[in-house]
Amino acid sequence: MLLLIPLVALLAIPLYNSINPTLGGVPFFYWYQLLWMPLGALLYYIASVIWNEKEKQEESEKRKAARKSSSRKRSRR
């Protein structure tokens, strides 16, 4: 979902298709798009951190389940 934010924001061209306000002589149309470059990178970083944490948590749960099943097999012997 985080990765869709910049996509939607940049595809909604009628929302930012104007000259004013200017920032340092640069029309709004251009600096709005340039603003989304670091914002998009930040959102990508946040999404990748969340994704990696979720994978680590799932891997940890799999290991715990494997330990439980192996300890049950040992106790039956």
FIVOMAR-32724 format. One line per field, with one value per residue: residue number from 1; x, z, y of N, C-alpha, C in turn; residue in one letter. Coordinates in Angstrom, 2 decimals. Layout:
BEGIN
k = [NUM;...] .
n_xx = [X;...] .
n_zz = [Z;...] .
n_yy = [Y;...] .
ca_xx = [X;...] .
ca_zz = [Z;...] .
ca_yy = [Y;...] .
c_xx = [X;...] .
c_zz = [Z;...] .
c_yy = [Y;...] .
r = [A;...] .
//
This chain:
BEGIN
k = [1;2;3;4;5;6;7;8;9;10;11;12;13;14;15;16;17;18;19;20;21;22;23;24;25;26;27;28;29;30;31;32;33;34;35;36;37;38;39;40;41;42;43;44;45;46;47;48;49;50;51;52;53;54;55;56;57;58;59;60;61;62;63;64;65;66;67;68;69;70;71;72;73;74;75;76;77] .
n_xx = [0.82;1.99;3.66;1.95;1.13;2.94;2.62;-0.12;-0.26;1.37;0.15;-2.16;-2.42;-4.04;-4.34;-1.94;-1.19;-0.16;1.27;1.72;2.05;5.34;8.62;11.54;11.63;10.95;8.34;5.31;4.45;6.82;8.43;6.79;6.78;9.51;9.69;8.46;10.37;12.38;10.44;9.15;11.30;11.70;9.24;9.46;11.65;10.55;8.52;10.08;11.44;9.30;8.42;10.68;10.79;8.40;8.92;11.03;9.66;7.80;9.58;10.71;8.46;8.02;10.33;9.89;7.57;8.62;10.46;8.70;7.27;9.36;10.18;7.93;7.95;10.26;9.55;7.62;9.01] .
n_zz = [0.00;0.72;-1.42;-3.41;-2.95;-3.95;-6.67;-7.23;-6.47;-8.37;-10.75;-10.75;-12.39;-13.04;-10.52;-9.86;-12.03;-12.60;-12.67;-10.59;-7.07;-7.29;-6.63;-5.84;-8.41;-9.90;-11.47;-9.93;-10.98;-11.68;-9.30;-7.58;-8.64;-8.37;-5.62;-4.91;-5.41;-3.25;-1.28;-2.28;-2.20;0.55;1.39;0.09;1.48;4.07;3.54;2.78;5.16;6.83;5.43;5.61;8.40;8.80;7.36;8.92;11.30;10.48;9.76;12.24;13.60;12.12;12.79;15.54;15.45;14.16;16.10;18.16;16.98;16.54;19.16;20.18;18.70;19.69;22.38;22.18;21.57] .
n_yy = [-1.20;1.20;1.71;2.39;4.97;7.09;6.51;6.94;9.62;10.85;10.15;11.57;13.95;16.29;17.46;18.70;20.20;23.00;26.31;28.08;27.63;29.01;27.80;29.03;30.02;27.85;26.17;24.89;22.43;21.06;21.04;19.65;17.06;16.47;16.54;14.19;12.26;11.86;11.34;9.07;7.27;7.15;6.03;3.57;2.50;2.28;0.42;-1.79;-2.35;-3.06;-5.31;-7.03;-7.40;-8.75;-11.11;-12.14;-12.62;-14.56;-16.61;-17.14;-18.11;-20.44;-21.89;-22.27;-23.85;-26.08;-26.96;-27.66;-29.77;-31.57;-32.06;-33.30;-35.67;-36.85;-37.25;-39.20;-41.46] .
ca_xx = [0.00;2.87;4.24;0.92;0.93;3.57;2.05;-1.39;0.00;1.96;-0.77;-3.25;-1.84;-4.84;-4.19;-0.72;-0.89;-0.23;2.56;1.83;3.11;6.69;9.59;12.82;11.47;10.56;6.88;4.78;4.39;8.12;8.94;5.92;7.30;10.82;9.46;8.09;11.53;12.82;9.31;8.99;12.40;11.41;8.15;10.01;12.46;9.65;7.87;11.04;11.68;8.12;8.43;11.74;10.38;7.35;9.57;11.75;8.68;7.29;10.65;10.80;7.30;8.26;11.32;9.23;6.69;9.47;10.99;7.62;6.97;10.48;10.19;6.83;8.39;11.23;8.88;6.84;9.93] .
ca_zz = [0.00;0.77;-2.73;-4.29;-2.66;-4.97;-7.98;-7.34;-6.38;-9.62;-11.86;-10.63;-12.99;-12.90;-9.19;-9.75;-13.33;-12.53;-12.57;-9.25;-6.58;-7.73;-5.55;-6.41;-9.84;-10.53;-11.38;-9.05;-11.71;-11.64;-7.96;-7.00;-9.10;-7.74;-4.20;-4.74;-5.53;-1.92;-0.56;-2.78;-1.66;1.97;1.49;-0.31;2.60;5.14;3.09;2.82;6.58;7.29;4.74;6.21;9.77;8.67;6.97;10.08;12.25;9.94;9.87;13.66;13.91;11.50;13.60;16.78;15.12;13.87;17.37;18.89;16.35;16.76;20.57;20.33;18.14;20.63;23.60;21.87;21.45] .
ca_yy = [0.00;2.37;1.94;2.94;6.39;7.95;6.23;7.66;11.06;11.34;9.93;12.54;15.14;17.52;18.05;19.51;20.80;24.46;27.00;28.66;28.50;28.69;27.63;29.40;30.22;26.58;26.00;23.85;21.16;20.39;20.74;18.63;15.77;16.27;16.27;12.79;11.36;11.41;10.77;7.70;6.47;6.95;5.07;2.28;2.03;1.86;-0.81;-2.90;-2.67;-3.80;-6.61;-7.85;-7.77;-9.76;-12.36;-12.65;-13.12;-15.81;-17.60;-17.48;-18.94;-21.75;-22.59;-22.68;-24.96;-27.23;-27.44;-28.32;-31.05;-32.49;-32.45;-34.26;-36.94;-37.41;-37.68;-40.41;-42.60] .
c_xx = [0.87;3.44;3.23;0.74;1.62;2.98;0.76;-1.16;0.57;1.06;-1.95;-2.79;-2.72;-4.72;-2.97;-0.31;-1.09;1.17;2.77;1.46;4.47;7.59;10.97;12.77;11.06;9.05;6.48;4.79;5.70;8.57;8.06;6.44;8.65;10.69;9.13;9.25;12.03;11.66;9.06;10.07;12.17;10.30;8.60;10.84;11.58;8.96;8.83;11.38;10.52;8.11;9.48;11.39;9.32;7.95;10.34;10.80;8.11;8.32;10.80;9.66;7.46;9.27;10.71;8.33;7.49;10.05;9.92;7.33;8.11;10.54;9.05;7.23;9.37;10.55;8.05;7.74;10.23] .
c_zz = [0.00;-0.60;-3.72;-4.09;-3.69;-6.36;-8.19;-7.33;-7.68;-10.83;-11.84;-11.14;-12.88;-11.54;-9.08;-11.07;-13.27;-12.39;-11.17;-8.20;-7.11;-6.50;-6.15;-7.91;-10.59;-10.37;-10.51;-9.71;-11.58;-10.22;-7.22;-7.37;-8.46;-6.24;-3.95;-4.89;-4.15;-1.10;-0.98;-2.26;-0.18;2.17;1.09;0.82;3.74;4.78;3.15;4.25;7.12;6.70;5.38;7.62;9.74;8.29;8.13;11.09;11.77;10.04;11.31;14.07;13.32;12.31;14.90;16.54;14.83;15.15;18.16;18.31;16.55;18.22;20.86;19.82;19.09;21.87;23.39;21.84;22.78] .
c_yy = [1.26;2.71;2.52;4.45;7.29;7.73;7.00;9.16;11.63;11.10;10.89;13.90;16.38;18.19;18.97;20.15;22.31;25.04;27.53;27.64;28.06;28.59;27.88;29.59;28.97;26.41;24.80;22.48;20.38;20.08;19.76;17.25;15.47;15.98;14.80;11.82;10.94;10.81;9.32;6.77;6.17;5.93;3.67;1.68;1.52;0.54;-2.00;-3.30;-3.49;-5.20;-7.53;-8.28;-8.85;-11.11;-12.97;-13.26;-14.46;-16.92;-18.06;-18.40;-20.34;-22.55;-23.09;-23.88;-26.23;-27.82;-28.19;-29.69;-32.04;-32.92;-33.42;-35.63;-37.61;-37.95;-38.94;-41.64;-43.12] .
r = [M;L;L;L;I;P;L;V;A;L;L;A;I;P;L;Y;N;S;I;N;P;T;L;G;G;V;P;F;F;Y;W;Y;Q;L;L;W;M;P;L;G;A;L;L;Y;Y;I;A;S;V;I;W;N;E;K;E;K;Q;E;E;S;E;K;R;K;A;A;R;K;S;S;S;R;K;R;S;R;R] .
//
